[in-house]
Amino acid sequence: MNHSLFLPRRSPCGLPFAGLLVLLLLGGNLAGAKWPPPEGLPMTRWAKDVSPDRPVLPEYPRPQMARQAWLNLNGPWDYAVTPKEATAPGGYQGKILVPFPPQSVLSQVNRPIDDKHCIWYHRTLEIPAAWAGQRVLLNFGAVNWETRVAVNGKEVGTHTGGYDSFTCDITGALRPAGPQDVVVWAWNPVEGGQPHGKQSLTPDGIFYTPTSGIWQTVWMEPVAASHIEELRIVPDVDRSRLQLRVNVRRAVEGQAVEAVALVSGKPVARVSGRPGEMLALSIPNPQLWWPASPFLYDLKVTLRQSAAASGKTLDSVDSYFGMRKISIGQDEKGLARIMLNDKPVFHNGFLDQGFWPEGIYTAPTDEALRFDLEALKKFGYNMDRKHIKVEPERWYYWADRLGVLVWQDMPSVTEMAYPPNARAIPDREGDFESELRRMIRGRFNHPSIVMWVLFNEGWGLPVKDRKSDKERIEASPAAKAREQRMVEATREEDPTRLIDPASGVGGGGNDHREDLFDFGYGDVVDYHCYGHDGPVAEKQRAAVVGEYGWGLAPVAALRNRMESSKNADISGCVVTQLTDVENEHNGALKYDRTGVRNVELEKDIPGGIRKVLHEYGHDEYPGGPTLLHETHP
């Protein structure tokens, strides 16, 4: 039989999906997955809880806009890895456990994929009968990096970006009944100039194994034609109110939204209005969100056909919010300090890269996600610098609940811009800014996030050409303009949080200089102090140490840092780092989360941390006692 007779004309994006499905049905090789993973590979203790025959990451993935009716699509899918230019896989090569990336052990593929290859996913599913008459949304938490999606041979969506969620309305592609075929094509250019963080085709040192394809939860949910598409939650502590915008897809004149704030199931505030307008809920005697007492209000948002109380309910989502304010204020010396709820709070944090030995970018379970944040708190810290990676929403949910302040990095587009790794890769035009804006929008509602970190040590900022790596590195004039533009874009998206334009303004390595990437923008001046002097607070910008203490015992490292900065009036510091990562062995915890490094030197780490901060005049937990008192994780 001539299979080409079944191939349709190529779709606008170049994928003959119907032909792909024909090839699948006429003889694709669906090899069975091997499970459990081979022994001897590095694993955390949660890996044993992952299996193709049990629910995989079954928790609802979007806690701040949750619907009751949904279907989790994690689990075994068919997969094939082909050259990027292939228009069909020509048969599948086995099973992959979604959402673990194919480079990971838990995916059961466990193979490298370079920028010249792509990955195809396929599965069939059935739409629940109870969803009849509604539109069906297919949601992806994150896919790295370029994605094309088809249902029953019809393309339903495309996306670029490795860290933000996206949705495909698949209603028009569904068959009236029976199995529905879903195909996903994904390609990761890795070091191609798009935001990719620490991913590398040649992982070594501080660069690690890439994550290609699906790496966060995939799920479906039914909605009405008009439905809630986005919530914009803005706490206003000064006015004891919550501002809320409810954006509605296919809004119709006359529709109304209602929002109710609740405590222990009891309403405390209520407001109604039109879709898309900024509403205000007056919160009586608001309980503020602090690291020691991270109080969260529940929020119920409903979309109705009309403003009348009897108006038909079209959609309803559950959410939550925290009443907290982050700002820059002046101390008694007139110097800038970071303020939480108008009080100076020292931000004492870990650098946290969010890698897992068995899942790379993807934690094996929700309990594992929670563990890292609980470990940070148990060590006596109150802040996490999420380093050059954006996590799934449930990580921020746990940060919100556990009371962890978050400095959120934007994933970088290039490698290091200083010797001996002075290879700068031009980013695709607009990719960085586009993904920066989407990161901010996608994580905007989480009270734990208090600062956006735009560039790490100048990665992605243009530098002047050099004849050799031995020449002194210099920022090009375009670096200042680029940094300014990204600060303005960030402020435009989010005027409520602090901005760190360049963590490590002096670059890094042996060519560190205080003024290399410091152009005076943003709310903080941030140095990386590995043997270098630290920053000094200014009248308008607070001083922070974005990295220090490579692999040192935590208490001794903090004491050394505080002594070095005792006259600098710093507002926070970040020790490197929470866990080991692949070949980088400098974490407080080992990569498999077993054992505490240097525990024989410091038996009471949280007690020691509190003692050091007290000695240098910092109350790191205003608003009540700490939540966690255990000595070690």
N, C-alpha and C positions, 0 to 999 in steps of 0.2 A: 504494500500500500504506500502511496506517495503522501507522506505526512504533510508536505508543504501545501497540499490542497486545503488543509484545515487552517493554515496560518492567515490571519487577517492582515489588513494593512497596518503598518506600524502606528502606534499611538503617538500623540504629539510629543511625548517625552522619549519615544524610541523603544517602547517595550511591547512586544506582541503577546500580551498576557493570555489571551485565549489559546494561542498556540502552545504556550507553556503548559496550560492545563491539559491540552490534548496529549502532549508528550508524557505528562504525569499519568494520565489514565491509560495510555497505551503501553506502559511498560517501565515506569520509573522504578528504580531500585530502592525500596524502602527497607533498608537494613535496620535490624533491631538495635536498640541502644544497649550498651554494656553498663551494668550497674551491680554493685557499687563501684566507685572509682578505685583504681589500683592503690594498693597499700604503699606506704613509704613516701607519699607526696605530702607536702606541708598542708595542714588543715587546722582550722579552729574547731573547738568542740561542738559548734553548731552544725558542722557539715553533716554529721550523722543524722540530723533531723531533715535532710533534704533527700527526696527520692521521687522518681517519676510516678510512683503509685500512690502518692499522697499529695495534698494541696501544697503548692509552691508559693511562698509569700502570699498567703491568702487574705491578708488584711486589706481593707479598702485603702487605695493608694493616695487619695486626695482628701485628707481629714478636714480641710477648711472649706470644702464644698462637696459634702457627701450626700449621695442619694441612697435610698433604701433598696431600690431594684437595680441590680447590676450582675454581671457575669464575668468572673475572672478567667482569662484565657492563658494564664501561665501554665506551663507543663510541657509535655513532649510535642514538638512540631517536627515536620520533615525539613531537612536542610540540604543545601548543596553549595559548595564553594566553586566559583568559576572565574575565568578571566573577566575583567570588568566589562569588556566590550561584548560579552556573550548576551544574546537576546533571550536565551532560555537555558536552563541547566542541563537539559537532555537526560533527565532522570535524577532522582534524589539519592544522596549518599548515606543517609542514616537519619537518626533522630537527634535533635538538640533540645536541651531542657531550658526553655524560655523562663525567665529573662536573663539567664547567665550567658555572658558573651562567649563566642566560640573559642577564644584563646584560653578560657578558664577550665579548670578541672571539673567543676560542677556542671558545666554544659554537656559534658561527656563527649565533646568534640576535641577540645584540648590540643589545638594546633594553631600555628601562627598564620596570620593573614596579612599580606602586605598591601600596599596601595595600588597594586596592579590587579587585585582580585576583589570580588564582591561576594556577598552571601545572600542566598535565596532562602526564604522560609515559606512553608505551606502547612495548612491544616484545614480540616472541615469542621463545621459547627452547625448547630441548629438553633434557630431563634425560638425562645420560649413562647408558648401559645399565649400567655398572659400579656405579651408585648404587642399583640395584634392591633393595628390601627395607629401605632405610635411610630415616631422616627427612631432609628437606631444609630447610636453613635459608637464608633470604634476609636478608643483612646490609647495612646502610647505615652508612657511616662517619659521615656527618652530612647532615641535610637541614634547611634553614632555612625555616619554623620549625614549622608544624603539618603533619603528614603523615598520609595515609591510603593504604593499600596493598591492592590486590585482585589475585587470581590466578584466572583463568577465571571472572570475574564474582562471586567470593566474597571478601568482605572478610577479610583475614588479619591486619591489624594497624593500629594508630594510634599516633601519637607526637607529643609537643610538646617543643620544645627545639631550638636551632640548632647546638649544639656537641658533643653526645654521640652515640655510636653506638647503634643498636638493631637487634633481630633479630626476624624474623617466621618462625615455623615454618609453612611452606606445604604440608606433606605432605598434609593433608586436603583441600586445594583442587586437587590435581594430577589431571589426566586420566591414565588408564592408560598412554597412549602418545601420541606425536605432539607437535605444537606446544602450548606453554603460553602463555597471554596474561597479561602483567603490566601493571598500570596503577598509577601513582603520582600522587596529587594532593597539591600542596604550596601553602601560603600563608604569606607572610612579612608580618606586620603592621609591619615595619620599626621605626618609632618608637612602637609601640603600648604600651610599658610592659614588655615582656618583655626579657630580656637580649639586647642587640643591638650593644653596643660602639660602634664608630665609623660604623656604617651610618646613612645619612641620605637622606631623600627629596629634600633640597635640598643635595647635597654641595658643600661649600665650606670652605676653610681646613683645619681639623683634623678635619673630618668628610667621609666618602667615599661612593663608590658602593655601594649595597646588594648583597647576595648573596642571591638567592631560590632556593628549591628545592634540588635535589641539588648538593652541592659537594665531596663526598668519595666515594671508591670504593664501588661497589656490587658485591657478590659473593655466590655461593652455595657451600655446602659440605654434604656428606652426613655424618650422625652416627647413632650408635645411639640407641635410645630413652633410655637412660641415657648421658649424655655430660658432659664437663667444660664448665662454664658460666663459671667465673671463677677466676682465681688471685689470691691476696693474698700478695704477696712483701714481707717485712719484714727487712732486714739488721740484725743485732744485732752490731755491731763489738765491744762490750765483752765479749761472751761467745763471740766467734769462732763464730757460728752464723748460719744463715738460718732465719727462721721462715716457714712456708708453710701457707696454708689453700687447699685445693682444693674449691671448691663444685661440686656435681654436680647436673645437672638430672635429675629423676625417679630419685633415688638409691634403691637397694634394699638392705635389710638384708643384711649379709654381703659387700657389695662392698668393694674395697680400692683405695687409691691408692698409687703408688710414685713417688718423686721422686729423681732422680739428678743431682748437680752434676758437671760435666765441665770439664776444661781440655785443650784441644787434642785433644778426642775421648776422653780417658781419664777414667774416673770418679774423683772425689776424695771424694765423700760420697754416702750413700744413706740413705733413710728410707722406711718404709711406715706406713700408718695408715688410718683410716676417712675417708670423704668428710666435709668440713665441720669436722674437728677441726684445731687448730693443731699442725703438725708442726715439728720442729726438726732441721736438718741441721748437724752439727758440721763446720766448715770448718777443716781443719788449716792452720796458718800462713797465714791469709787474706791475699791480696794486695788492698790497698785501692784504691778508686777515687779518683783525683785528677785535676784538670784536665790535668796534664802527662802522666799515665799512667793513663788511664781503663780500668783492667782490668775485663773482664767475664767472668763464668763462664757457661757454657752450662748449661741446665737442661732435663731431659727428664721430663715428667710423664705417667704412664700410669694409666688406670682399668681395673681388672680385675673380672671377675665374682665372684672370691673371693680371699681372701688367699693361697691356695696358689700356689706358683710356676708351677703348670700352669694357673692360672685364665685363662679366656679374656679376651683384651684387647678391651675395649669402645671405648676412645678413647685417643688419645695426642697430646700437643701438645709443641711445642718452644718454649722460652723462654730467658731469660737474666736475670742479675742482677749488680749491682755491690755490693760491700761498702763502704759509706760511712756516716758518721754526721754529722749536722748538728745543732748545738746552740748555746746561748749560754753563754759562760764569762766569767770575770773576768780582766782583765789585772793587771799589777803595781800599778796605781793603784786596783784594786777596781772598775773600770768594765766594763760589759758589752761583749763583743766576739763577733762571729760566728765560730764554730769549725767547721772541717771536720776530721773525724777527730781531734778534740781539739786541733787546732792553729789559731791565728788565721790566717785567710786573707782577704786583702783582695779583695772582690768588685768587679771593675772591668768595667763592662758598657756595652752599647749598649741603648737603647730600640729595640725591634724590633716593628713593627706587622703584618708578614706579609701585605702586599698586593702584588699583581702586576699590571702594566699590561695584560696580555693575559688574565688569569684571575681578577682581583680577589682573592677569598679563596683561590683554588686555584692552586697552583704548576703550571707547565706539565709538569714532569717531576720525578722523584725526584732527579735530578742537580741541578736548580735548588734544591730544598729544602736539599740538602747544601751548596750553594755559599754561601748566606747565613751558615751557621754556620762554614764554613771561612774565609770572609772575616773574620768577627769574630775568629777565632783568629789569622789572619795579621796583622791590625792590632795584635795584642798584648794583646787583651782575653781575659777568662776567664769572662764572664757575659753572659747575654742576659735582659733583662726583656721577656718576651713580653706585649705591651701590648694589653690589652682584647680579646684574641682567643685562642681555643683552637685549636691546630694539629692536623692529622692525626697519628696515632700515629707515622708514619715520621719526622716532624720530630724527635720526642723520641728516637726510635731513633738518629738521627744525633747528637743532642746527647749521648746516652749514650756513643756510640762515640768521638766527637771530644773529649770532656771539656769540655763547656760547662755551667757552672752556670746554672740557669734559675730566675728569679723569675717565677712564673706568675700573671698577672692573671686575675681573674674579669671577664668581659664586663659592662659596666655596663648599667643599665636606663634611664637618663635622660641628657639632655644636661647641660651644665655648670650648676652651681648658683650661679654667681657672675656679676656683670656682665661684659660686656653681654648674655650669653646666660643669663639667669636663669629660663629656662622649665623647670620641673620637671614631669616626666610621671609620674603615679602608676603604680607597677608593679602588674601583676596579682598578686593575693594568692597568695603562696607561690611564684611562679615563680622569683624570684631564689634563694631558699634551695634549692629543689628542683634547679635547674640547677647551683648551687654544689656541692651534695653529689655530683651525678652527674659533674661535672668532676673532683672529687677522686678518686672511685672509678675513673673511667675512665683517669686518668693516674697512679694511685697507685704503680705498680710501677717507674716510671722513676727511676733513681738521680740523673739530672741535675737533677731538680726538687728544690730545697732550700727554697723559700719560696712560700707562697700569698699573693697580694696581693688584698684583698677589695674595696676601694673606691678609685677614683682621684680625688683632689682633692674628695672628698665627693660625687661623682656618685651619686645614688641615696639619699643621706642627707637626711632631711627638714630643711627650713629654715623659719624663721618668715616669715609673710606680710609683704610690703613694699608700700608704696603706689607706689613707682617703683624703677627700676633704680639710681637714684642713692643710695638708702638703703643703709646698711651691712648686709651680709648677716650673719645670725645663725643658728647651728644651733638647731633646735627641741629640746625635751626628748626627743622621740621619736627623734632622731638617735642619742643615746647608747644608748638601749635597743636600737635596731636594730643598731648596730655590735656591742654586747655579744652579742646573740643570734647574729649571724653568726660572731663569733669562737668562741663556744661550739659552734656547729654544725661549724665547721671542725676544732676540736680533737677533737670527737667522732668525726669521720670519719678524722682523721689526727693522732694525738698525736706523730708522729715528726718532723714538719717545723716550720719557723718560720712565724709568721703576721705579715704586715704588714697591720694593720687598715685603714689609710688612707694610701696613697702620696700625699704632698702634704697633710699634715694641716692646713696653713694655707690650703687652697683653691688658687686660682691667679689669674692676672691682677693687676690693680692693687689688689685688695681682700684681698691675702694677709695673714693673721694667724696667728701661731704656734699659737694655741690653738683655732682654729676647729673642727676635727674631731678634736682630740687628747683622748681621754677616758682615756688611760692603759692601754688594752688591748694585747694582743699582745706580740710579742717585740722589735719595733723601733719607733723613732720616726723618721718619714720626711718630709723636707722636699723641696719642689721649689724649686731655687735659681736663679731667673732674676733676678738682681739683689737677692736676699733673703739674709739671714743663714742659715747652715746649722744643723742640729740639733747637740746636744751629748749625748754618751753618758751614760747613767744607770747606776745600779748593777744594775738588772734588765733594762733595754731597751737594745739596741745602737742606735747612731745611723747612719742611712744617708741619702744624698741620692738620692731616687728619680728626679729629672730635673735636668739642668743643661746649659749650653753650647749653646743653640739654634743649630745650624748653624755653630759655630765650628770652626776647625782642631783636630783631636783632641788633639794634644800640648799646644798652648797652652791649650785649654779645661781639660785635666786639671791642668796646672800651676796655673792660676788657682784651680781648685776646691780643690786640695790646700793651697795657701797660705792660702786663706780658712778652711779647716777644720783647720789644723795644730794647734790647741789644743782641738779638739772630739772627738778620738779616734773618728772615723767608721770604720765597718767596710766601707763600700762606696759606690759612686756610679755613676750611670747617665747617660751622655751622650745627648743628643737629636740625631741618631738614626742608625740603621744605613743606611737608604736614604731617598731622597725618596719621597713618597706623593702621587700625583695633583697637586693644586695646592700641596702643602706641600714647599718646596724647602730642606731643612735637613739632608739626609743626608750621611754620609760617602761613600756611593755614590749615583749617580743612580738614578732609578726603574727604568730599563731595565738596571740593573746594569752599565753601561759607564762607565768613568772613575771616578776618585777625586777628590772635591771637596777643594780646598786642597792637592792633592799638590805644587803648585809651591812652597808655603810650607813643607811638611814632607816631605822626600824619604824619610826613614826613620821612618815612623810607629811600627812596633813597637819599634824601638830607642829612640825618644824616649819612648814609653810606659813601657818598662822602666826607663829612666833616671830619670824623674820618680818612679815608685813606689819605686825604690831610695833616692832622695834623701830621701823621707819615711818610710823605714823599713819598707816593705812588701815581703815576698816573695810575689809573686802566684802563683807556681807551685811550691808545695812538693811534694816527692815525685819529683823528677826533672826532666830538661830538657824544654823545650817540644816539642810534636809537630811544629809547623810553623815554618819559618824563612824563608819567602819574604817579601820586603819588602812586596809589595802583592798583592791578589787578582788 
